[in-house]
Amino acid sequence: MKHVILILIGFESSTETGRTTLSKIPFIDLRPGTAKIRKEIDTTIARIVDNTAFVLGPELEGFEEDFASYCGARYCVGTSSGTSALHLSLLGYGIGPGDEVITVPNTFIATVEAIAMTGATPVLVDVREDTSLIDPELAASAVTPKTKAIIPVHLFGQCCDMDPLMELAGDKGLVVIEDACQAHGASYKGRRAGSLGHAATFSFYPSKNLGAFGEGGAITTSDEELMKRVKGLRHHAQYEKNIHAEIGYNYRLEALQAAILRVKLRHLDESNDMRRAAAGRYLDNLDETAYRLPIEREERRHVYHLFTLGCPDKIAVEKALTDAEIGWGEHYPIPVHLQPAFASLGYGRGSFPVAEKQMGEIVSLPMYPELSMEDVDRVCEVLKSVP
């Protein structure tokens, strides 16, 4: 699941006129994190160029092994994007026309696109008010004889309540595919995202907690049969060399991106800790204000891919941040069921009141590992000044 963000590029403060001005604060800045590991990255790129092994091969296999181990899964299959990971996972479980897949409306459209790409029907359910994550009770009420899968979305960096979903899946013979595209390193009851469902999908879009230098994605699973199927499907359905057993796809993760991700994976826990520190500062500063703050549920570890704020007056907040030269984002102001592409599903305004209300209020604040506490304080000062 990718996302669209509004980014204001940051600049240094200036005192050339004899007057100190505040620095611009970007919504996201990938440069400092890249600079810290630049030598490792340069060495890695040089090795790949020297070896000229650009597609599949040992670099990809090394990353797949490392990322599977990190997530606590037996297998990882690199893909070209988070969208292709979702698509392949559904296909790998044989989901297609006539089937239904349950997910949520407050997600990037790729989650629902992937369902539609198989020919299956997306069935949407509302989310919990406290976490903005799928409501397991509503998911249970949406199951029909046609239901084949549930895709819980670990939105903004926090895992869904997985135990009741897995119990439901066991009772009804369903598969659970985590959309973990915003949850690299997040955990639920001591287990990391990527090991909680029957399979999980990740995006490595550059702005993600674990981001490539371009597009990329992955599937993690402990299901050997699924691993074999999606590994073949991503490579034009070559389960045996030169034998194409069915129509497949060119959904491979490039070796160059895999090698870069392998370097960045070694730093993921540290960068997530830095995100959590920045989030803690936001929470402390904005406690006892009228804003709706993110809630980290018990036995979960939120990795704050995004820090979102529910705003009583969203327009006023966006204007105040813009006037203060502070970057901000919107995730996602128009829920999937109100997008023209999915009008055919038959939902209308009011179908999912919790998701609709929250998405209409959300503003995403600056968040990246190297965000300084001084900049967090400055953002909070501006937010507190909004009437």
Secondary structure, 3 states (H helix, E strand, C coil): CCCCCCCCCCCCCCCCCCCCCCCCECCCCCHHHHHHCHHHHHHHHHHHHHHCCCECCHHHHHHHHHHHHHHCCCEEEEECCHHHHHHHHHHHCCCCCCCEEEECCCCCCHHHHHHHHCCCEEEECCECCCCCCECHHHHHHCCCCCEEEECCECHHHCCCCHHHHHHHHHHHCCEEEEECCCCCCCEECCEECCCCCCEEEEECCCCCCCCCCCCCEEEEECCHHHHHHHHHHCECCEEECCEECCCCCECECEHHHHHHHHHHHCCHHHHHHHHHHHHHHHHHHHCCCCCECCCCCCCEECCCCCEEEECCCHHHHHHHHHHCCECCECCCCCCHHHCHHHHHHCCCCCCCHHHHHHHHHEEEECCCCCCCHHHHHHHHHHHHHCC
